[in-house]
Amino acid sequence: MMNNDSLHPKFVEAMKKLRSMSEEERLSEENKDLFEQAMNYAPLDIQPQLIEIRKKYDNLH
C-alpha cells in the first residue's frame, strides 16, 4: 500500500475506523456512509478491493 503521505486524509480516517470493525459491522447499513467515504477517496490501486467489498454489501442488502 502507498505511504500515508499520498493518501487522502478522509480515506485514511475512514479506513482506520473500518479496520477496527468486524466484517459484519463494516457491511452494515449504519456504516454505509463511512464505506462510501473510503471508496470516494481511495487511491486507484485500492479501488478494486473496495469494489469487491461493495458487491458483498449489495448482495446482503
FIRO-199938 format. One record per residue (C-alpha): residue number from 1; residue in three letters; x, y, z. Coordinates in steps of 0.1 Angstrom, whole numbers, plus 5000, padded with zeros to 4 digits. Layout:
@k=NUM; r=ALA; px=X; py=Y; pz=Z;
...
//
This chain:
@k=1; r=MET; px=5000; py=5000; pz=5000;
@k=2; r=MET; px=5011; py=5036; pz=4994;
@k=3; r=ASN; px=5026; py=5056; pz=5023;
@k=4; r=ASN; px=5001; py=5077; pz=5042;
@k=5; r=ASP; px=5015; py=5109; pz=5029;
@k=6; r=SER; px=5000; py=5102; pz=4995;
@k=7; r=LEU; px=4966; py=5091; pz=5008;
@k=8; r=HIS; px=4937; py=5115; pz=5012;
@k=9; r=PRO; px=4930; py=5122; pz=5049;
@k=10; r=LYS; px=4893; py=5113; pz=5045;
@k=11; r=PHE; px=4904; py=5079; pz=5031;
@k=12; r=VAL; px=4928; py=5073; pz=5060;
@k=13; r=GLU; px=4902; py=5083; pz=5085;
@k=14; r=ALA; px=4875; py=5060; pz=5070;
@k=15; r=MET; px=4899; py=5030; pz=5067;
@k=16; r=LYS; px=4911; py=5034; pz=5103;
@k=17; r=LYS; px=4875; py=5032; pz=5115;
@k=18; r=LEU; px=4866; py=5004; pz=5092;
@k=19; r=ARG; px=4897; py=4983; pz=5101;
@k=20; r=SER; px=4886; py=4983; pz=5138;
@k=21; r=MET; px=4852; py=4967; pz=5129;
@k=22; r=SER; px=4842; py=4932; pz=5122;
@k=23; r=GLU; px=4832; py=4923; pz=5086;
@k=24; r=GLU; px=4796; py=4922; pz=5097;
@k=25; r=GLU; px=4799; py=4958; pz=5111;
@k=26; r=ARG; px=4816; py=4970; pz=5080;
@k=27; r=LEU; px=4789; py=4957; pz=5058;
@k=28; r=SER; px=4761; py=4971; pz=5080;
@k=29; r=GLU; px=4737; py=4998; pz=5068;
@k=30; r=GLU; px=4749; py=5021; pz=5096;
@k=31; r=ASN; px=4784; py=5021; pz=5082;
@k=32; r=LYS; px=4775; py=5025; pz=5045;
@k=33; r=ASP; px=4784; py=5063; pz=5046;
@k=34; r=LEU; px=4818; py=5055; pz=5061;
@k=35; r=PHE; px=4824; py=5029; pz=5034;
@k=36; r=GLU; px=4813; py=5053; pz=5007;
@k=37; r=GLN; px=4838; py=5079; pz=5021;
@k=38; r=ALA; px=4866; py=5053; pz=5018;
@k=39; r=MET; px=4855; py=5045; pz=4982;
@k=40; r=ASN; px=4854; py=5081; pz=4972;
@k=41; r=TYR; px=4888; py=5089; pz=4984;
@k=42; r=ALA; px=4906; py=5056; pz=4977;
@k=43; r=PRO; px=4937; py=5055; pz=4956;
@k=44; r=LEU; px=4932; py=5038; pz=4923;
@k=45; r=ASP; px=4953; py=5007; pz=4933;
@k=46; r=ILE; px=4929; py=5001; pz=4963;
@k=47; r=GLN; px=4896; py=5006; pz=4945;
@k=48; r=PRO; px=4893; py=4971; pz=4930;
@k=49; r=GLN; px=4894; py=4956; pz=4966;
@k=50; r=LEU; px=4868; py=4981; pz=4978;
@k=51; r=ILE; px=4845; py=4973; pz=4948;
@k=52; r=GLU; px=4846; py=4936; pz=4958;
@k=53; r=ILE; px=4835; py=4945; pz=4993;
@k=54; r=ARG; px=4808; py=4967; pz=4979;
@k=55; r=LYS; px=4795; py=4937; pz=4959;
@k=56; r=LYS; px=4793; py=4917; pz=4991;
@k=57; r=TYR; px=4774; py=4946; pz=5007;
@k=58; r=ASP; px=4750; py=4949; pz=4978;
@k=59; r=ASN; px=4743; py=4912; pz=4980;
@k=60; r=LEU; px=4734; py=4915; pz=5017;
@k=61; r=HIS; px=4710; py=4945; pz=5012;
//
